[in-house]
Amino acid sequence: MDFLHGLIIFVATWVGESFGAMFGGSGFIIQPALLLAGIEPHAAVANDVAAACVSGIFFTFFMHGQGHVDWKIVGWAAPVAFIGTIAGGFLLKIISPAMVLWMVIAISAAGLVYQLFHMKMHKAEFLSPELHPRRHWQVFTAAAGGILGLYNGISGAGSGMLLRTMLATIFSGSTKALIGTSSAINGISLLIAGFTFLYLGLLDWKLMAILVPANFLAAWTASKIINRVSEKSLRIAFIVATSMILAVLLAQQLTGSPA
């Protein structure tokens, strides 16, 4: 990996995680960018997920300081997410590199489509700063944690978006509380995924030396712009970046050119 590829990875991670910390979907940009830089598919997924815990946890502390994390909800989701994450990590280890590569492309394309269909969504505003549960929320929250954990172990791309979508069906109330609470659950799951990938020997320390600082910078960036930049503007930037990366990556795979 030369300097140019390292710079591309740093910028893609910074931009992707800045969006992902707030709305989810960073892996839709970062994992394809890692593949374009010549990173092996298993390593692309593992190192992206492991490094993402940095921005997730840092952003959670910011949201906690603003009173936007419901730790009671986190307590129901995190233990099941812990188990699911470890199981997903071991599943990733046995999947072929070609399957992982096409999985990244397919998941990233699905994330792109999701963003396109939600371009007209407006940021919800509620009088209450809290989340209000529906019936049997404990069971559904634990199930959501398990699904999130398994997904983080296998891919992790868009896991924040996935969790926030699930929690939005279980709770009503503050959008910021939804973001903060899901960030806490996801941050814990990503941390466990990182230790699992370390145990499985999937982490590249040279690559992590690029990804971790970029994640710190992304978390700081997200904490500064969450109240200053419109969600629509962020989604447009996300769509443009993801479309360009996926187009190049898909063209290379179809023509047999090296990444």
C-alpha positions in Angstrom: 0.0 0.0 0.0 1.6 3.2 -1.2 1.1 6.8 0.1 -1.6 7.6 -2.4 -3.7 4.6 -1.4 -3.1 5.4 2.3 -4.4 9.0 1.7 -7.4 7.7 -0.1 -8.2 5.3 2.7 -7.8 8.1 5.3 -10.1 10.6 3.5 -12.7 7.9 2.7 -12.7 6.8 6.3 -13.0 10.4 7.6 -15.8 11.3 5.3 -17.6 8.0 5.6 -17.4 7.8 9.4 -18.4 11.5 9.8 -21.7 10.5 8.1 -21.9 7.1 9.7 -21.5 8.4 13.3 -24.7 10.4 12.8 -26.8 8.4 10.4 -25.0 5.0 9.8 -23.7 3.7 6.5 -20.0 4.5 6.8 -19.0 1.0 5.7 -20.8 1.5 2.4 -18.0 4.0 1.5 -15.1 2.7 3.5 -15.1 -1.0 2.7 -15.3 -0.6 -1.1 -12.6 2.1 -0.8 -10.4 -0.5 1.0 -11.0 -3.0 -1.7 -10.0 -0.4 -4.4 -6.8 0.2 -2.5 -6.0 -3.5 -2.8 -6.9 -4.7 0.7 -8.0 -8.3 0.8 -11.8 -8.6 1.3 -11.7 -10.3 4.8 -9.2 -7.7 6.0 -11.3 -4.8 4.5 -14.3 -5.8 6.5 -12.5 -6.7 9.7 -10.3 -3.6 9.9 -13.1 -1.2 9.0 -15.4 -2.7 11.6 -12.7 -2.8 14.3 -11.6 0.8 13.7 -15.2 2.0 13.5 -15.6 1.3 17.3 -13.4 4.3 17.9 -15.7 6.8 16.2 -18.8 5.0 17.7 -17.6 5.2 21.3 -16.2 8.7 21.0 -19.4 10.0 19.4 -21.4 8.1 22.2 -19.6 10.1 24.9 -20.5 13.3 23.1 -24.2 12.3 22.9 -24.1 11.1 26.5 -22.8 14.5 27.5 -25.8 16.1 25.8 -28.2 13.6 27.6 -29.1 11.7 24.4 -28.2 8.2 25.4 -30.8 5.9 27.1 -28.6 3.4 29.0 -31.5 1.3 30.0 -32.2 0.4 26.4 -28.5 -0.2 25.9 -28.5 -2.6 28.8 -31.1 -4.8 27.1 -29.5 -4.8 23.7 -25.7 -5.0 24.4 -25.5 -8.5 26.0 -27.2 -10.2 23.1 -25.2 -8.1 20.6 -22.1 -9.4 22.4 -22.9 -13.0 21.6 -24.1 -12.2 18.1 -21.0 -10.3 17.2 -18.6 -13.1 18.2 -20.7 -15.6 16.2 -20.7 -13.3 13.2 -16.9 -12.9 13.4 -16.3 -16.6 13.2 -18.7 -16.9 10.3 -16.8 -14.2 8.4 -13.6 -16.2 8.9 -15.0 -19.2 6.9 -16.6 -17.3 4.0 -14.5 -17.2 0.8 -12.8 -13.9 -0.2 -14.8 -13.8 -3.4 -18.0 -14.1 -1.5 -17.0 -11.4 0.9 -16.0 -9.1 -1.9 -19.4 -9.4 -3.7 -21.1 -9.2 -0.3 -19.5 -5.8 0.3 -20.6 -4.6 -3.2 -24.1 -5.9 -2.7 -24.5 -4.4 0.7 -23.0 -1.1 -0.3 -25.4 -0.9 -3.3 -28.3 -1.7 -1.1 -27.2 1.2 1.2 -27.0 3.5 -1.8 -30.6 2.6 -2.8 -31.8 3.1 0.7 -30.4 6.6 0.8 -31.9 7.4 -2.6 -35.3 6.4 -1.4 -35.0 8.5 1.8 -33.8 11.7 0.2 -37.2 13.4 0.9 -37.2 12.4 4.6 -37.3 15.4 7.0 -35.6 15.3 10.3 -38.2 14.4 12.9 -38.7 16.9 15.7 -40.4 15.9 18.9 -41.4 17.9 22.0 -40.0 15.1 24.3 -36.2 14.7 24.5 -36.7 11.0 25.4 -37.5 7.7 23.7 -40.9 6.1 24.5 -41.2 2.3 24.2 -43.9 0.3 22.7 -45.2 -2.9 24.3 -42.7 -5.7 24.9 -39.8 -3.4 24.0 -37.4 -5.4 26.1 -37.8 -8.6 23.9 -37.6 -6.6 20.7 -34.6 -4.6 21.8 -32.7 -7.7 22.8 -33.6 -9.3 19.4 -32.4 -6.1 17.6 -29.1 -6.3 19.5 -28.6 -9.9 18.4 -29.3 -9.1 14.8 -26.9 -6.2 14.9 -24.1 -8.2 16.6 -24.3 -11.0 14.0 -24.3 -8.5 11.2 -21.3 -6.6 12.6 -19.4 -9.8 12.8 -20.0 -10.6 9.2 -20.0 -7.2 7.5 -20.8 -4.2 9.6 -21.5 -1.9 6.6 -24.4 0.3 7.5 -24.9 -1.4 10.9 -25.7 1.9 12.6 -28.4 2.6 10.0 -29.8 -1.0 10.4 -30.0 -0.6 14.2 -31.6 2.8 14.1 -34.2 1.5 11.7 -35.0 -1.4 14.0 -35.1 0.9 17.1 -37.4 3.3 15.3 -40.0 0.6 15.1 -39.7 -0.1 18.8 -39.5 3.4 20.2 -41.0 6.8 19.4 -39.6 10.1 20.5 -36.4 12.2 20.1 -34.3 11.6 17.0 -31.2 12.6 18.8 -31.9 10.1 21.6 -32.4 7.5 18.9 -29.0 8.4 17.4 -27.2 8.5 20.7 -28.7 5.2 22.1 -28.0 3.3 18.9 -24.5 4.7 18.7 -23.8 3.3 22.2 -25.1 -0.2 21.4 -23.3 -0.2 18.1 -20.1 1.0 19.6 -20.1 -1.8 22.1 -20.8 -4.4 19.4 -18.0 -3.0 17.1 -15.5 -3.1 20.0 -16.4 -6.8 20.6 -16.0 -7.4 16.9 -12.6 -5.8 16.9 -11.4 -8.1 19.7 -12.9 -11.1 17.8 -11.1 -10.1 14.6 -7.9 -9.7 16.6 -8.2 -13.2 18.0 -8.9 -14.5 14.4 -5.8 -12.8 13.1 -7.7 -10.5 10.6 -6.3 -7.1 11.7 -3.6 -5.3 9.8 -1.8 -2.9 12.2 -0.4 -0.7 9.4 -4.0 -0.3 8.1 -5.3 0.3 11.6 -2.7 3.1 12.0 -4.5 4.9 9.2 -8.1 4.0 10.1 -8.0 4.7 13.8 -6.9 8.4 13.6 -9.4 8.9 10.7 -12.1 7.6 13.0 -11.1 9.9 15.8 -11.3 12.9 13.4 -14.6 11.7 12.0 -16.2 11.5 15.5 -15.0 15.0 16.3 -16.3 16.2 12.9 -19.7 14.6 13.5 -20.0 16.1 16.9 -19.4 19.5 15.5 -21.7 19.4 12.4 -24.6 17.3 13.7 -26.6 20.5 14.4 -25.2 22.6 11.6 -25.5 20.7 8.4 -28.8 19.5 7.0 -29.4 15.8 6.7 -30.2 16.2 3.0 -26.8 17.7 2.3 -25.1 14.8 4.1 -27.1 12.2 2.2 -26.3 13.9 -1.1 -22.6 13.8 -0.3 -22.9 10.1 0.8 -24.7 9.1 -2.4 -22.1 10.8 -4.7 -19.1 9.3 -2.9 -20.6 5.8 -2.7 -21.8 5.9 -6.4 -18.3 6.8 -7.6 -16.5 4.1 -5.5 -19.0 1.4 -6.4 -18.9 2.2 -10.1 -15.1 1.8 -10.2 -15.0 -1.3 -8.0 -17.8 -3.0 -10.0 -16.1 -2.1 -13.3 -12.9 -3.7 -12.1 -14.6 -6.9 -11.0 -16.5 -7.3 -14.2 -13.4 -6.7 -16.4 -11.1 -8.7 -14.2 -8.8 -5.8 -13.6 -6.9 -5.7 -10.3 -8.1 -3.4 -7.5 
